[in-house]
Amino acid sequence: MKKPISLLFFLIVFSNYAQVKLENKDLKNLIAISEKYSQNPNASGEQFAKSIDSLKTPKLNSICETLIEVGKGSESLISKKYLSRPNNEELVLWYVIREIHYNLVSEKQKPRPNIEVAKEILSQKIDERWLLDNYYYRIHGGIASLFNNADLSSKNINIDELGLKNETEKCIFYFNTMNSLVGGRFKVLLMLKKYDKILAFSEKLPTFNGKKYYYHTDLDFDDFEWTGYEESKSYSKVNFDNLYHVLLAQFMALSELKDKKEAQELYFNSILHKEKYFKYATAKDDLQYIYLKSK
């Protein structure tokens, strides 16, 4: 009886890594979508939308519709429809788009035929965490564009309703979404000491699970190597560091322009006060100093 049970366990664990098979038209259109995306990673403009729409097939409809919404910077991007976890097959197709893009823009390697890249990815076993992170990264430009003007403070994102499989996937979603909304934005504004603008954007942020974003501190997961553009890094170091930049920017803005109680609320209810995560931040010495002063 042990062999069948072991085989079943193997199939359950590794079924997510099965090869994805595409019909010739789907493969051809996926490569065309990838090439058009690489020429226009912001997915912007009517011409891009029309060209992507012309490449729809039943297999590729979801990807095409999502890319068109990304180009619009539509508020629908923070709806359950687009924030929910796609199935693994679709995630692999998004990874093909990424790898063809990297193939076309690489400064270190000579480009290969895109059909070769696509077939290679479709036949590989790829870490689900990489697949999921890639999907949220591909839609980040649309979310960032949306947040240039939109007030999302009345919106609540219930992370538990997005079909994410475990705590790691929930962290991947949260890190990506916060980085899309204010990650790069707050870094620049802090460098320019535009504290008023930091607070203006922070007041327009959506809530997560019914609370302000900084209350989300359930960020325990096993770190893993993450492969970005031609380099591998610790996923925790990259993403905790990004989040700490966001939190520190708002903390400093509140300290400068608002009642100190608001700064204290952010500090004591966020990972700014979670010593176990300091090791992932470039500002770990400063975080440790503030932490010791707060005790």
PyMOL commands that set and color helices and strands:
alter all, ss='L'
color gray80, all
select helices_A, chain A and resi 2-17+24-39+46-53+61-72+75-78+80-83+88-105+114-123+128-138+140-146+159-161+167-191+195-202+213-215+235-257+260-269+271-273+275-280+284-294
alter helices_A, ss='H'
color red, helices_A
select strands_A, chain A and resi 156-157+207-208+225-227+232-234
alter strands_A, ss='S'
color yellow, strands_A
deselect
rebuild
show_as cartoon
